[in-house]
Amino acid sequence: MTKQDLLIGIGTRIRRIRLTKDLTQSQLASICSFEKSTVSKIEGGQVNISYMTLYRLSQGLDVTLCKLVTLDGE
């Protein structure tokens, strides 16, 4: 698995979780104190996500970090 595959996988996972919680990208961005464009880039796998960014997303989505980064067995 390439770095790009991992970023896309995590972004897809974040998008799925966000949608199950009926949140828009703008709403999630506001909760996490991000710009909407940042959430869009993360979900599209366009940026390398830091641990702190993942942590803030997990808090904003009310899920564990493991839930965000576990790609197998969704």
GUKE-696451 format. One line per 2 residues: their letters; for each residue z negated, x negated, y negated of N, C-alpha, C, O, CB. Coordinates in Angstrom, 3 decimals, decimal comma. Atoms other than C-alpha are relative to their C-alpha. Last residue first. Glycine has a CB too. Layout:
a	Z:X:Y:Z:X:Y:Z:X:Y:Z:X:Y:Z:X:Y | ...
***
This chain:
eg	0,310:-0,888:1,124:-8,316:14,661:1,632:-0,336:1,365:0,534:-0,631:2,275:-0,241:1,175:0,082:-0,999 | 0,798:-1,135:-0,440:-8,522:12,582:4,773:-0,398:0,943:-1,097:-1,522:1,445:-1,115:-1,207:-0,478:0,667
dl	-0,245:-0,458:-1,363:-7,326:9,341:3,215:-0,903:1,195:0,323:-2,036:1,272:-0,151:-0,236:-1,149:1,011 | -1,358:-0,545:-0,093:-7,240:8,872:-0,552:0,297:0,541:1,388:1,110:1,455:1,525:1,024:-1,065:-0,365
tv	-0,322:-0,132:-1,419:-10,923:8,375:-1,270:1,341:0,689:0,127:1,485:1,862:-0,218:-1,101:0,788:0,762 | -0,785:1,129:-0,504:-11,030:7,208:-4,892:0,320:0,059:1,487:1,060:-0,790:1,985:-0,722:-1,260:-0,280
lk	-1,154:0,358:0,821:-12,085:10,328:-6,749:0,880:-1,054:0,651:2,103:-1,014:0,516:-0,459:-0,492:-1,344 | -0,952:-1,107:-0,048:-14,366:11,765:-4,050:1,267:-0,338:-0,795:2,362:0,079:-0,416:-0,648:1,289:-0,548
cl	-0,689:0,047:-1,304:-16,070:8,387:-3,699:1,049:1,097:0,103:2,131:0,865:0,642:-1,012:0,137:1,155 | -1,059:1,010:0,111:-16,859:8,406:-7,425:0,790:-0,072:1,301:2,012:-0,216:1,281:-0,596:-1,388:-0,345
tv	0,406:1,389:-0,199:-18,803:11,598:-6,817:1,187:-0,932:-0,229:2,343:-0,514:-0,162:-0,579:-0,202:1,419 | -0,213:0,450:-1,373:-17,759:14,902:-8,357:-0,482:-1,443:0,111:-0,707:-2,111:-0,899:1,506:0,125:0,416
dl	1,177:-0,323:-0,812:-18,752:16,804:-11,495:0,248:-0,266:1,487:-0,033:0,572:2,343:-0,396:1,464:-0,206 | -0,474:-0,913:-1,042:-15,263:16,595:-13,037:-1,132:0,450:0,929:-0,930:1,292:1,804:1,102:-0,670:0,816
gq	-0,676:-1,130:0,635:-16,594:15,094:-16,270:0,480:1,040:1,001:0,507:2,233:0,699:1,168:-0,492:-0,807 | 1,009:-0,796:0,688:-19,038:12,874:-14,391:0,619:1,257:-0,618:0,058:2,349:-0,521:-0,690:-0,840:-1,085
sl	0,806:-0,631:-1,046:-16,348:11,661:-12,003:-1,082:0,879:-0,616:-1,366:1,964:-0,108:-0,635:-1,065:0,912 | -0,769:-1,096:-0,593:-14,014:11,066:-14,954:-0,813:0,719:1,072:-0,793:1,948:1,144:1,312:-0,528:0,599
ry	-0,033:-1,087:0,990:-16,666:9,041:-16,771:0,782:1,195:0,527:0,394:2,342:0,305:0,618:-0,490:-1,319 | 1,333:-0,591:0,078:-17,255:6,955:-13,644:-0,021:1,182:-0,972:-0,560:2,242:-0,653:-1,026:-1,058:-0,430
lt	0,177:-0,814:-1,200:-13,539:6,370:-13,117:-1,357:0,707:-0,019:-1,460:1,877:0,351:0,128:-0,870:1,263 | -0,871:-1,164:0,190:-13,265:5,197:-16,719:-0,111:0,930:1,195:-0,208:2,146:1,033:1,468:-0,435:-0,206
my	0,668:-0,895:0,952:-16,289:2,942:-16,224:0,844:1,243:-0,270:0,300:2,333:-0,446:-0,286:-0,736:-1,319 | 1,122:-0,659:-0,672:-14,750:1,415:-13,081:-0,662:1,013:-0,940:-0,977:2,128:-0,525:-1,037:-1,048:0,481
si	1,221:0,794:-0,158:-11,576:0,618:-14,961:-1,064:0,828:0,729:-0,965:2,050:0,837:-0,533:-0,478:-1,386 | 1,229:-0,674:0,415:-8,317:2,458:-14,337:-1,203:-0,905:0,229:-1,365:-1,466:1,313:-0,177:1,326:0,762
nv	1,009:0,510:-0,910:-5,024:0,578:-14,258:-1,356:0,498:-0,499:-1,738:0,231:-1,639:0,045:-1,570:0,091 | 0,974:0,969:0,521:-2,589:2,748:-16,172:-0,958:-0,427:1,105:-1,261:0,341:2,019:-0,789:0,598:-1,192
qg	-0,621:0,930:0,936:0,631:4,628:-15,371:-0,945:-1,060:-0,547:-0,505:-2,004:-1,204:0,581:0,759:-1,130 | 0,059:1,323:-0,602:-0,556:6,422:-12,248:0,588:-1,082:-0,879:1,059:-2,104:-0,381:0,706:0,009:1,307
ge	-1,341:0,442:-0,357:0,635:9,761:-13,630:0,038:-1,386:0,631:1,109:-1,882:0,979:0,865:0,012:-1,212 | -0,509:-0,890:-1,037:-2,868:11,219:-13,567:1,399:-0,398:0,457:1,775:-0,142:1,601:0,010:1,429:-0,503
ik	0,786:0,229:-1,212:-4,157:8,214:-15,488:0,551:0,846:1,142:0,763:0,342:2,245:-1,495:0,326:-0,243 | -0,411:1,294:-0,556:-1,345:8,427:-18,043:-0,748:-0,314:1,293:-0,163:-0,850:2,235:-0,236:-1,119:-1,024
sv	-1,368:-0,134:-0,494:-1,965:12,142:-18,634:0,476:-1,294:0,659:1,082:-1,258:1,730:0,944:0,387:-1,145 | 0,093:-0,763:-1,248:-5,713:11,599:-18,934:1,383:0,142:0,621:1,535:0,007:1,836:-0,627:1,396:-0,250
ts	0,635:0,879:-0,978:-5,079:8,887:-21,526:-0,101:0,692:1,349:0,213:0,098:2,381:-1,392:-0,432:-0,483 | -1,028:0,904:-0,504:-2,615:11,088:-23,410:-0,563:-0,971:1,042:0,150:-1,390:1,954:0,626:-0,778:-1,156
ke	-0,766:-0,715:-1,021:-5,305:13,744:-23,717:1,050:-0,914:0,611:1,300:-0,852:1,815:0,664:1,251:-0,596 | -1,157:-0,676:0,568:-7,449:11,214:-25,582:0,718:0,718:1,146:0,664:0,269:2,291:0,959:-1,015:-0,740
fs	-1,274:0,709:-0,080:-10,738:10,428:-23,933:1,012:0,742:-0,850:0,771:1,869:-1,283:0,492:-0,125:1,474 | -0,214:0,738:1,248:-14,299:11,582:-24,683:1,189:-0,945:0,094:1,119:-2,095:-0,341:-1,249:-0,786:-0,367
ci	0,182:1,430:-0,279:-14,877:12,605:-21,046:0,118:-0,886:-1,239:-0,014:-2,106:-1,143:1,009:-0,444:1,021 | 1,254:0,184:-0,736:-15,408:16,323:-21,754:-0,317:-1,488:0,166:-1,473:-1,898:0,058:0,080:0,685:1,380
sa	1,091:-0,289:0,919:-12,638:16,278:-24,386:-1,363:-0,233:0,666:-2,257:-0,826:0,061:0,104:1,443:-0,504 | 0,046:1,084:0,981:-10,180:14,589:-22,044:-1,172:0,196:-0,957:-1,889:-0,757:-1,261:1,325:-0,078:-0,787
lq	0,611:1,136:-0,677:-11,020:17,084:-19,311:-0,131:-1,182:-0,965:-1,154:-1,866:-0,978:0,827:-0,401:1,239 | 1,413:-0,301:-0,225:-10,331:19,971:-21,688:-0,713:-1,171:0,669:-1,814:-1,546:0,266:-0,146:1,261:0,855
sq	0,706:0,057:1,288:-7,086:18,436:-22,921:-1,494:0,259:0,167:-2,321:-0,409:-0,453:0,596:1,018:-0,979 | 0,163:1,413:0,336:-5,868:17,782:-19,381:-0,778:-0,141:-1,302:-1,619:-1,031:-1,427:1,371:-0,697:-0,114
tl	-1,235:0,600:0,494:-6,511:21,430:-18,623:-0,260:-1,484:-0,235:-1,408:-1,930:-0,246:0,497:0,705:-1,311 | 0,056:0,739:1,258:-9,433:22,467:-16,460:1,397:-0,468:-0,385:2,192:-0,849:0,474:-0,965:-1,203:0,111
dk	-0,649:-0,764:1,075:-9,389:25,180:-13,804:-0,149:-0,656:-1,368:-0,404:0,016:-2,368:-0,569:1,399:-0,052 | 1,078:-0,380:0,917:-11,852:23,312:-11,567:0,529:0,754:-1,218:-0,202:1,009:-2,175:-0,766:-1,239:-0,454
tl	0,896:-0,880:-0,752:-9,312:23,208:-8,749:-1,168:0,473:-0,857:-1,784:1,499:-0,571:-0,525:-0,715:1,244 | -0,601:-1,331:-0,116:-6,832:21,874:-11,327:-0,882:0,960:0,800:-0,930:2,152:0,494:1,375:-0,103:0,655
ri	0,025:-0,655:1,325:-9,066:18,944:-12,263:0,528:1,423:0,103:-0,057:2,348:-0,460:0,839:-0,803:-1,031 | 1,386:-0,401:0,250:-9,613:18,078:-8,586:-0,093:0,738:-1,331:-0,758:1,769:-1,428:-0,939:-1,232:0,003
rr	0,352:-1,087:-0,930:-5,889:18,084:-7,917:-1,410:0,515:-0,247:-1,645:1,722:-0,280:0,126:-0,475:1,450 | -0,703:-1,214:0,422:-5,144:16,003:-11,052:-0,381:1,190:0,890:-0,660:2,275:0,381:1,527:-0,225:0,036
ir	0,677:-0,480:1,210:-7,805:13,434:-10,135:0,638:1,295:-0,481:-0,070:2,237:-0,837:0,049:-1,069:-1,117 | 1,299:-0,547:-0,422:-6,354:13,110:-6,623:-0,763:0,564:-1,195:-1,337:1,649:-1,106:-0,845:-1,088:0,703
tg	-0,292:-1,281:-0,654:-2,845:12,669:-8,000:-1,294:0,683:0,421:-1,452:1,894:0,264:0,920:-0,207:1,226 | -0,391:-0,944:1,052:-4,087:9,950:-10,340:0,280:1,389:0,559:-0,111:2,395:-0,032:1,231:-0,513:-0,738
ig	1,226:-0,368:0,722:-5,878:8,204:-7,481:0,316:1,014:-1,089:-0,425:1,980:-1,272:-0,676:-1,249:-0,613 | 0,867:-0,773:-0,896:-2,748:8,254:-5,343:-1,272:0,468:-0,682:-1,671:1,624:-0,539:-0,356:-0,823:1,213
il	-0,593:-1,340:-0,099:-0,511:7,147:-8,215:-0,871:0,892:0,883:-1,082:2,065:0,574:1,446:-0,077:0,565 | 0,193:-0,670:1,296:-2,813:4,218:-8,947:0,558:1,418:0,019:-0,056:2,339:-0,520:0,666:-0,806:-1,123
ld	1,420:-0,330:0,163:-2,972:3,259:-5,273:-0,247:0,764:-1,296:-0,966:1,763:-1,310:-0,850:-1,273:0,023 | 0,307:-1,098:-0,927:0,805:3,446:-4,834:-1,448:0,447:-0,141:-1,738:1,643:-0,129:0,277:-0,425:1,450
qk	-0,555:-1,214:0,598:1,258:1,299:-7,954:-0,274:1,222:0,880:-0,594:2,298:0,375:1,512:-0,160:-0,228 | 0,870:-0,373:1,124:-1,089:-1,357:-6,566:0,481:1,311:-0,613:-0,324:2,190:-0,919:-0,029:-1,124:-1,077
tm	-0,086:0,794:1,221:0,976:-1,395:-3,381:-1,008:0,479:-1,044:-1,592:1,556:-0,920:1,418:0,061:-0,571 | 0,000:-0,852:1,178:0,000:0,000:0,000:0,000:-0,898:-1,241:-0,794:-1,833:-1,347:-1,233:0,970:0,002
***
